[in-house]
Amino acid sequence: MLPAISLRGVSKSFGAVAAVDGVDLDVTEGEFLTLLGPSGSGKTTVLRIIAGFEAPTSGQVLLGGQDVTDVPAFRRDVNTVFQDYALFPHMTVAGNVEYGLKVKGIPADERRRRTAEALEGVRLADLGGRRPSELSGGQRQRVALARALVNRPKVLLLDEPLGALDLKLREEMQVELKAIHAEAGITFVYVTHDQGEALSMSDRIAVFNRGRIEQIGPPREVYGRPATAFVAGFVGLSNLLVGDAALRTVGRAGTFAIRPEHVAVTDDGPGFDAVVTSIQYLGPDSRVHCLIDGGGTVVASGSSGRLATVTLGQRVKVSWGPESVLELGPHH
């Protein structure tokens, strides 16, 4: 089966700045792929190139095996949902959802039927008569989704769609979006800089850095086996051991990562002598920062109950199992 989206050697320069630098990417039909990275890493530019809002400086864009590199956005079988929703304030919810079908000349009865279906799909069946101003942020976001889904695109592109919502609503919408994706069965390409969002929702994550993909794979693989120091530091929290600290703690030169949940902090027993320099209480969890004698800092995380006895300035032992030490490739 042909990939839903293929990028072949896609680059994009703005003047002397290479925003996207030779990206190759295949997105499977029906997949939920997240493009994750910091601001300026190229992820949004890649999304805009897939949508047809930006033309690549070089390379090819294929949708379902068809070369669409020079095809304008409105002719591509994709829809985009933005962070600001861009709803028409003077129209009702149903009017907003129906608008694209109207422009396409779909007959009125079919428009109404498809609009009702789309609103039911995002659990807003009874709010079709309201105006956007009468809705909550989460409801407005779902109207924007319904408006995109009603066109039955092959591919839905989502550009930081939950960025404007507060944390609790964002977490609810993550669950909601995942369910909508499963029901709609279409390809989602999702852009975010929020690694928690990427880990909880995606089938695969492509981690962007400086216009390139540093690693692509399922969330567990990207988190559990980061390929580079950048990925280890950006996706979740990592203890990076390099230089003298690596020689002393791992026993050989190189760049190594240990996830904080794999670091044990004890009063005595085996391990490296250290002193507690900072404690972060995060409700159910806590993070304990320790300075190892002779240099090198590690962070341990775990349940606040387990780490409750640790105090600031305390002498402790820090340890981890050899299987927790990840050897990393070079930083691109």
PyMOL commands that set and color helices and strands:
alter all, ss='L'
color gray80, all
select helices_A, chain A and resi 43-51+73-75+93-103+108-121+125-127+132-134+137-149+167-184+195-201+219-224+229-234+243-249+260-262+322-324
alter helices_A, ss='H'
color red, helices_A
select strands_A, chain A and resi 5-14+17-27+32-36+58-63+66-67+78-81+155-159+187-192+204-209+212-217+239-241+256-258+264-266+272-282+285-292+297-303+315-319+326-327
alter strands_A, ss='S'
color yellow, strands_A
deselect
rebuild
show_as cartoon
